[in-house]
Amino acid sequence: MQGNYGRDSINFDIIELASGGMLKDLEQRVDEEGIYKKGFLLHKYIITDFGKVRGSDACIRYV
């Protein structure tokens, strides 16, 4: 993403999907390299079965 606004907007959407049960948090680590924001947590997510069903309902294709 170019710029903080776009990056943080996507981050907000991911947090909302996780809080709604569509994504599951698998792993966390501190961002020591500055991939996202140095010193902040990085999360790895996986789409849940519920997320796949809801995505399918919304006509989203997933692999």
Phi and psi restraints in degrees (range 20) as a CNS / XPLOR table:
assign (resid 1 and name C) (resid 2 and name N)
       (resid 2 and name CA) (resid 2 and name C) 1.0 -93.9 20.0 2
assign (resid 2 and name N) (resid 2 and name CA)
       (resid 2 and name C) (resid 3 and name N) 1.0 115.5 20.0 2
assign (resid 2 and name C) (resid 3 and name N)
       (resid 3 and name CA) (resid 3 and name C) 1.0 92.0 20.0 2
assign (resid 3 and name N) (resid 3 and name CA)
       (resid 3 and name C) (resid 4 and name N) 1.0 158.8 20.0 2
assign (resid 3 and name C) (resid 4 and name N)
       (resid 4 and name CA) (resid 4 and name C) 1.0 -70.2 20.0 2
assign (resid 4 and name N) (resid 4 and name CA)
       (resid 4 and name C) (resid 5 and name N) 1.0 -36.4 20.0 2
assign (resid 4 and name C) (resid 5 and name N)
       (resid 5 and name CA) (resid 5 and name C) 1.0 -62.2 20.0 2
assign (resid 5 and name N) (resid 5 and name CA)
       (resid 5 and name C) (resid 6 and name N) 1.0 -50.2 20.0 2
assign (resid 5 and name C) (resid 6 and name N)
       (resid 6 and name CA) (resid 6 and name C) 1.0 -62.6 20.0 2
assign (resid 6 and name N) (resid 6 and name CA)
       (resid 6 and name C) (resid 7 and name N) 1.0 -44.2 20.0 2
assign (resid 6 and name C) (resid 7 and name N)
       (resid 7 and name CA) (resid 7 and name C) 1.0 -62.1 20.0 2
assign (resid 7 and name N) (resid 7 and name CA)
       (resid 7 and name C) (resid 8 and name N) 1.0 -45.8 20.0 2
assign (resid 7 and name C) (resid 8 and name N)
       (resid 8 and name CA) (resid 8 and name C) 1.0 -71.9 20.0 2
assign (resid 8 and name N) (resid 8 and name CA)
       (resid 8 and name C) (resid 9 and name N) 1.0 -27.8 20.0 2
assign (resid 8 and name C) (resid 9 and name N)
       (resid 9 and name CA) (resid 9 and name C) 1.0 -65.4 20.0 2
assign (resid 9 and name N) (resid 9 and name CA)
       (resid 9 and name C) (resid 10 and name N) 1.0 -43.6 20.0 2
assign (resid 9 and name C) (resid 10 and name N)
       (resid 10 and name CA) (resid 10 and name C) 1.0 -64.9 20.0 2
assign (resid 10 and name N) (resid 10 and name CA)
       (resid 10 and name C) (resid 11 and name N) 1.0 -41.0 20.0 2
assign (resid 10 and name C) (resid 11 and name N)
       (resid 11 and name CA) (resid 11 and name C) 1.0 -59.2 20.0 2
assign (resid 11 and name N) (resid 11 and name CA)
       (resid 11 and name C) (resid 12 and name N) 1.0 -43.3 20.0 2
assign (resid 11 and name C) (resid 12 and name N)
       (resid 12 and name CA) (resid 12 and name C) 1.0 -61.8 20.0 2
assign (resid 12 and name N) (resid 12 and name CA)
       (resid 12 and name C) (resid 13 and name N) 1.0 -44.2 20.0 2
assign (resid 12 and name C) (resid 13 and name N)
       (resid 13 and name CA) (resid 13 and name C) 1.0 -61.5 20.0 2
assign (resid 13 and name N) (resid 13 and name CA)
       (resid 13 and name C) (resid 14 and name N) 1.0 -41.1 20.0 2
assign (resid 13 and name C) (resid 14 and name N)
       (resid 14 and name CA) (resid 14 and name C) 1.0 -64.5 20.0 2
assign (resid 14 and name N) (resid 14 and name CA)
       (resid 14 and name C) (resid 15 and name N) 1.0 -41.6 20.0 2
assign (resid 14 and name C) (resid 15 and name N)
       (resid 15 and name CA) (resid 15 and name C) 1.0 -62.3 20.0 2
assign (resid 15 and name N) (resid 15 and name CA)
       (resid 15 and name C) (resid 16 and name N) 1.0 -41.0 20.0 2
assign (resid 15 and name C) (resid 16 and name N)
       (resid 16 and name CA) (resid 16 and name C) 1.0 -64.1 20.0 2
assign (resid 16 and name N) (resid 16 and name CA)
       (resid 16 and name C) (resid 17 and name N) 1.0 -42.3 20.0 2
assign (resid 16 and name C) (resid 17 and name N)
       (resid 17 and name CA) (resid 17 and name C) 1.0 -63.9 20.0 2
assign (resid 17 and name N) (resid 17 and name CA)
       (resid 17 and name C) (resid 18 and name N) 1.0 -39.6 20.0 2
assign (resid 17 and name C) (resid 18 and name N)
       (resid 18 and name CA) (resid 18 and name C) 1.0 -67.5 20.0 2
assign (resid 18 and name N) (resid 18 and name CA)
       (resid 18 and name C) (resid 19 and name N) 1.0 -40.8 20.0 2
assign (resid 18 and name C) (resid 19 and name N)
       (resid 19 and name CA) (resid 19 and name C) 1.0 -69.3 20.0 2
assign (resid 19 and name N) (resid 19 and name CA)
       (resid 19 and name C) (resid 20 and name N) 1.0 -24.6 20.0 2
assign (resid 19 and name C) (resid 20 and name N)
       (resid 20 and name CA) (resid 20 and name C) 1.0 -86.2 20.0 2
assign (resid 20 and name N) (resid 20 and name CA)
       (resid 20 and name C) (resid 21 and name N) 1.0 0.4 20.0 2
assign (resid 20 and name C) (resid 21 and name N)
       (resid 21 and name CA) (resid 21 and name C) 1.0 85.5 20.0 2
assign (resid 21 and name N) (resid 21 and name CA)
       (resid 21 and name C) (resid 22 and name N) 1.0 9.1 20.0 2
assign (resid 21 and name C) (resid 22 and name N)
       (resid 22 and name CA) (resid 22 and name C) 1.0 -87.4 20.0 2
assign (resid 22 and name N) (resid 22 and name CA)
       (resid 22 and name C) (resid 23 and name N) 1.0 -21.6 20.0 2
assign (resid 22 and name C) (resid 23 and name N)
       (resid 23 and name CA) (resid 23 and name C) 1.0 -125.1 20.0 2
assign (resid 23 and name N) (resid 23 and name CA)
       (resid 23 and name C) (resid 24 and name N) 1.0 149.6 20.0 2
assign (resid 23 and name C) (resid 24 and name N)
       (resid 24 and name CA) (resid 24 and name C) 1.0 -119.9 20.0 2
assign (resid 24 and name N) (resid 24 and name CA)
       (resid 24 and name C) (resid 25 and name N) 1.0 133.0 20.0 2
assign (resid 24 and name C) (resid 25 and name N)
       (resid 25 and name CA) (resid 25 and name C) 1.0 -77.9 20.0 2
assign (resid 25 and name N) (resid 25 and name CA)
       (resid 25 and name C) (resid 26 and name N) 1.0 117.8 20.0 2
assign (resid 25 and name C) (resid 26 and name N)
       (resid 26 and name CA) (resid 26 and name C) 1.0 -95.8 20.0 2
assign (resid 26 and name N) (resid 26 and name CA)
       (resid 26 and name C) (resid 27 and name N) 1.0 -37.3 20.0 2
assign (resid 26 and name C) (resid 27 and name N)
       (resid 27 and name CA) (resid 27 and name C) 1.0 -155.7 20.0 2
assign (resid 27 and name N) (resid 27 and name CA)
       (resid 27 and name C) (resid 28 and name N) 1.0 146.6 20.0 2
assign (resid 27 and name C) (resid 28 and name N)
       (resid 28 and name CA) (resid 28 and name C) 1.0 -133.4 20.0 2
assign (resid 28 and name N) (resid 28 and name CA)
       (resid 28 and name C) (resid 29 and name N) 1.0 150.5 20.0 2
assign (resid 28 and name C) (resid 29 and name N)
       (resid 29 and name CA) (resid 29 and name C) 1.0 -157.5 20.0 2
assign (resid 29 and name N) (resid 29 and name CA)
       (resid 29 and name C) (resid 30 and name N) 1.0 157.7 20.0 2
assign (resid 29 and name C) (resid 30 and name N)
       (resid 30 and name CA) (resid 30 and name C) 1.0 -75.8 20.0 2
assign (resid 30 and name N) (resid 30 and name CA)
       (resid 30 and name C) (resid 31 and name N) 1.0 135.3 20.0 2
assign (resid 30 and name C) (resid 31 and name N)
       (resid 31 and name CA) (resid 31 and name C) 1.0 -79.8 20.0 2
assign (resid 31 and name N) (resid 31 and name CA)
       (resid 31 and name C) (resid 32 and name N) 1.0 89.8 20.0 2
assign (resid 31 and name C) (resid 32 and name N)
       (resid 32 and name CA) (resid 32 and name C) 1.0 -85.5 20.0 2
assign (resid 32 and name N) (resid 32 and name CA)
       (resid 32 and name C) (resid 33 and name N) 1.0 -21.5 20.0 2
assign (resid 32 and name C) (resid 33 and name N)
       (resid 33 and name CA) (resid 33 and name C) 1.0 -91.9 20.0 2
assign (resid 33 and name N) (resid 33 and name CA)
       (resid 33 and name C) (resid 34 and name N) 1.0 -10.9 20.0 2
assign (resid 33 and name C) (resid 34 and name N)
       (resid 34 and name CA) (resid 34 and name C) 1.0 81.8 20.0 2
assign (resid 34 and name N) (resid 34 and name CA)
       (resid 34 and name C) (resid 35 and name N) 1.0 29.2 20.0 2
assign (resid 34 and name C) (resid 35 and name N)
       (resid 35 and name CA) (resid 35 and name C) 1.0 -62.0 20.0 2
assign (resid 35 and name N) (resid 35 and name CA)
       (resid 35 and name C) (resid 36 and name N) 1.0 -45.8 20.0 2
assign (resid 35 and name C) (resid 36 and name N)
       (resid 36 and name CA) (resid 36 and name C) 1.0 -109.9 20.0 2
assign (resid 36 and name N) (resid 36 and name CA)
       (resid 36 and name C) (resid 37 and name N) 1.0 -71.5 20.0 2
assign (resid 36 and name C) (resid 37 and name N)
       (resid 37 and name CA) (resid 37 and name C) 1.0 -144.9 20.0 2
assign (resid 37 and name N) (resid 37 and name CA)
       (resid 37 and name C) (resid 38 and name N) 1.0 118.3 20.0 2
assign (resid 37 and name C) (resid 38 and name N)
       (resid 38 and name CA) (resid 38 and name C) 1.0 -55.8 20.0 2
assign (resid 38 and name N) (resid 38 and name CA)
       (resid 38 and name C) (resid 39 and name N) 1.0 129.7 20.0 2
assign (resid 38 and name C) (resid 39 and name N)
       (resid 39 and name CA) (resid 39 and name C) 1.0 90.4 20.0 2
assign (resid 39 and name N) (resid 39 and name CA)
       (resid 39 and name C) (resid 40 and name N) 1.0 -9.9 20.0 2
assign (resid 39 and name C) (resid 40 and name N)
       (resid 40 and name CA) (resid 40 and name C) 1.0 -93.3 20.0 2
assign (resid 40 and name N) (resid 40 and name CA)
       (resid 40 and name C) (resid 41 and name N) 1.0 167.6 20.0 2
assign (resid 40 and name C) (resid 41 and name N)
       (resid 41 and name CA) (resid 41 and name C) 1.0 -81.6 20.0 2
assign (resid 41 and name N) (resid 41 and name CA)
       (resid 41 and name C) (resid 42 and name N) 1.0 139.0 20.0 2
assign (resid 41 and name C) (resid 42 and name N)
       (resid 42 and name CA) (resid 42 and name C) 1.0 -103.2 20.0 2
assign (resid 42 and name N) (resid 42 and name CA)
       (resid 42 and name C) (resid 43 and name N) 1.0 139.1 20.0 2
assign (resid 42 and name C) (resid 43 and name N)
       (resid 43 and name CA) (resid 43 and name C) 1.0 -120.0 20.0 2
assign (resid 43 and name N) (resid 43 and name CA)
       (resid 43 and name C) (resid 44 and name N) 1.0 146.5 20.0 2
assign (resid 43 and name C) (resid 44 and name N)
       (resid 44 and name CA) (resid 44 and name C) 1.0 -113.4 20.0 2
assign (resid 44 and name N) (resid 44 and name CA)
       (resid 44 and name C) (resid 45 and name N) 1.0 126.8 20.0 2
assign (resid 44 and name C) (resid 45 and name N)
       (resid 45 and name CA) (resid 45 and name C) 1.0 -116.3 20.0 2
assign (resid 45 and name N) (resid 45 and name CA)
       (resid 45 and name C) (resid 46 and name N) 1.0 158.6 20.0 2
assign (resid 45 and name C) (resid 46 and name N)
       (resid 46 and name CA) (resid 46 and name C) 1.0 -133.0 20.0 2
assign (resid 46 and name N) (resid 46 and name CA)
       (resid 46 and name C) (resid 47 and name N) 1.0 145.2 20.0 2
assign (resid 46 and name C) (resid 47 and name N)
       (resid 47 and name CA) (resid 47 and name C) 1.0 -74.7 20.0 2
assign (resid 47 and name N) (resid 47 and name CA)
       (resid 47 and name C) (resid 48 and name N) 1.0 136.5 20.0 2
assign (resid 47 and name C) (resid 48 and name N)
       (resid 48 and name CA) (resid 48 and name C) 1.0 -87.1 20.0 2
assign (resid 48 and name N) (resid 48 and name CA)
       (resid 48 and name C) (resid 49 and name N) 1.0 169.2 20.0 2
assign (resid 48 and name C) (resid 49 and name N)
       (resid 49 and name CA) (resid 49 and name C) 1.0 -59.7 20.0 2
assign (resid 49 and name N) (resid 49 and name CA)
       (resid 49 and name C) (resid 50 and name N) 1.0 -40.6 20.0 2
assign (resid 49 and name C) (resid 50 and name N)
       (resid 50 and name CA) (resid 50 and name C) 1.0 -60.7 20.0 2
assign (resid 50 and name N) (resid 50 and name CA)
       (resid 50 and name C) (resid 51 and name N) 1.0 -41.8 20.0 2
assign (resid 50 and name C) (resid 51 and name N)
       (resid 51 and name CA) (resid 51 and name C) 1.0 -63.6 20.0 2
assign (resid 51 and name N) (resid 51 and name CA)
       (resid 51 and name C) (resid 52 and name N) 1.0 -37.6 20.0 2
assign (resid 51 and name C) (resid 52 and name N)
       (resid 52 and name CA) (resid 52 and name C) 1.0 -65.3 20.0 2
assign (resid 52 and name N) (resid 52 and name CA)
       (resid 52 and name C) (resid 53 and name N) 1.0 -42.0 20.0 2
assign (resid 52 and name C) (resid 53 and name N)
       (resid 53 and name CA) (resid 53 and name C) 1.0 -65.6 20.0 2
assign (resid 53 and name N) (resid 53 and name CA)
       (resid 53 and name C) (resid 54 and name N) 1.0 -47.1 20.0 2
assign (resid 53 and name C) (resid 54 and name N)
       (resid 54 and name CA) (resid 54 and name C) 1.0 -64.7 20.0 2
assign (resid 54 and name N) (resid 54 and name CA)
       (resid 54 and name C) (resid 55 and name N) 1.0 -38.7 20.0 2
assign (resid 54 and name C) (resid 55 and name N)
       (resid 55 and name CA) (resid 55 and name C) 1.0 -64.1 20.0 2
assign (resid 55 and name N) (resid 55 and name CA)
       (resid 55 and name C) (resid 56 and name N) 1.0 -40.6 20.0 2
assign (resid 55 and name C) (resid 56 and name N)
       (resid 56 and name CA) (resid 56 and name C) 1.0 -64.6 20.0 2
assign (resid 56 and name N) (resid 56 and name CA)
       (resid 56 and name C) (resid 57 and name N) 1.0 -39.2 20.0 2
assign (resid 56 and name C) (resid 57 and name N)
       (resid 57 and name CA) (resid 57 and name C) 1.0 -61.4 20.0 2
assign (resid 57 and name N) (resid 57 and name CA)
       (resid 57 and name C) (resid 58 and name N) 1.0 -31.6 20.0 2
assign (resid 57 and name C) (resid 58 and name N)
       (resid 58 and name CA) (resid 58 and name C) 1.0 -92.5 20.0 2
assign (resid 58 and name N) (resid 58 and name CA)
       (resid 58 and name C) (resid 59 and name N) 1.0 13.1 20.0 2
assign (resid 58 and name C) (resid 59 and name N)
       (resid 59 and name CA) (resid 59 and name C) 1.0 65.6 20.0 2
assign (resid 59 and name N) (resid 59 and name CA)
       (resid 59 and name C) (resid 60 and name N) 1.0 33.1 20.0 2
assign (resid 59 and name C) (resid 60 and name N)
       (resid 60 and name CA) (resid 60 and name C) 1.0 -98.9 20.0 2
assign (resid 60 and name N) (resid 60 and name CA)
       (resid 60 and name C) (resid 61 and name N) 1.0 133.1 20.0 2
assign (resid 60 and name C) (resid 61 and name N)
       (resid 61 and name CA) (resid 61 and name C) 1.0 -95.4 20.0 2
assign (resid 61 and name N) (resid 61 and name CA)
       (resid 61 and name C) (resid 62 and name N) 1.0 140.5 20.0 2
assign (resid 61 and name C) (resid 62 and name N)
       (resid 62 and name CA) (resid 62 and name C) 1.0 -134.4 20.0 2
assign (resid 62 and name N) (resid 62 and name CA)
       (resid 62 and name C) (resid 63 and name N) 1.0 158.3 20.0 2
